[in-house]
Amino acid sequence: MIDINLSINEVNAILLALAKQPYEAVAPLIEKIREQSLPQVPPDQRNDDRRAKLGRDLEEVINKDDDGPDSPVH
């Protein structure tokens, strides 16, 4: 195990970058980052609306990749 100190913005940037990768490859890692990072964010610095938007952005990127040129026609 290692400890890495990152700002909230840096963690969010990493999550967005990971979201551009194939879902199967990164979903467990994204969840692990979220599980470990959220409890560390002080309540007065939490922004549930922004976190919800990040979640929607992540889903949009993942869904966009699913509709790419290599995806089967539905």
C-alpha positions as CSV (number, residue, x, y, z in Angstrom):
1,M,0.0,0.0,0.0
2,I,1.0,3.6,-0.6
3,D,-0.5,6.9,0.5
4,I,-0.7,9.7,-2.1
5,N,-1.8,13.2,-1.1
6,L,-3.9,14.9,-3.9
7,S,-6.3,17.8,-3.9
8,I,-9.9,17.2,-4.6
9,N,-9.5,18.8,-8.1
10,E,-6.6,16.4,-8.8
11,V,-8.7,13.4,-7.8
12,N,-11.6,14.6,-9.9
13,A,-9.2,15.0,-12.9
14,I,-7.9,11.5,-12.4
15,L,-11.5,10.1,-12.3
16,L,-12.4,12.0,-15.5
17,A,-9.3,10.6,-17.2
18,L,-10.2,7.1,-16.1
19,A,-13.7,7.5,-17.3
20,K,-12.4,7.8,-20.8
21,Q,-11.1,4.2,-20.6
22,P,-13.1,1.0,-21.2
23,Y,-15.6,0.7,-18.4
24,E,-14.6,-2.9,-17.6
25,A,-11.0,-1.9,-17.1
26,V,-11.5,1.0,-14.8
27,A,-14.8,0.7,-12.9
28,P,-13.3,-1.2,-9.9
29,L,-10.5,1.4,-9.6
30,I,-12.9,4.3,-9.9
31,E,-15.0,2.8,-7.1
32,K,-12.0,2.2,-4.9
33,I,-10.8,5.8,-5.3
34,R,-14.3,7.1,-4.5
35,E,-14.7,4.8,-1.4
36,Q,-11.3,6.0,0.0
37,S,-11.5,9.6,-0.9
38,L,-15.1,10.7,0.0
39,P,-14.7,10.0,3.7
40,Q,-11.6,12.2,3.8
41,V,-13.4,15.3,2.4
42,P,-14.4,17.6,5.2
43,P,-18.2,18.1,5.3
44,D,-17.8,21.9,4.7
45,Q,-15.9,21.2,1.5
46,R,-18.3,18.6,0.1
47,N,-20.3,19.7,-2.8
48,D,-22.9,17.0,-3.4
49,D,-24.2,18.8,-6.5
50,R,-20.8,18.9,-8.1
51,R,-20.2,15.3,-7.1
52,A,-23.5,14.4,-8.7
53,K,-22.5,16.3,-11.9
54,L,-19.2,14.4,-11.9
55,G,-21.1,11.1,-11.7
56,R,-23.3,12.2,-14.6
57,D,-20.2,13.3,-16.6
58,L,-18.5,10.0,-15.9
59,E,-21.6,8.1,-17.1
60,E,-21.8,10.2,-20.2
61,V,-18.2,9.5,-21.1
62,I,-18.7,5.8,-20.5
63,N,-21.9,5.7,-22.5
64,K,-20.3,7.7,-25.3
65,D,-17.6,5.1,-25.5
66,D,-20.2,2.4,-25.6
67,D,-21.8,4.0,-28.7
68,G,-18.5,4.3,-30.6
69,P,-17.7,3.0,-34.0
70,D,-16.8,-0.4,-32.7
71,S,-20.1,-0.8,-30.9
72,P,-22.7,-3.1,-32.3
73,V,-25.8,-1.5,-33.8
74,H,-28.8,-1.6,-31.5
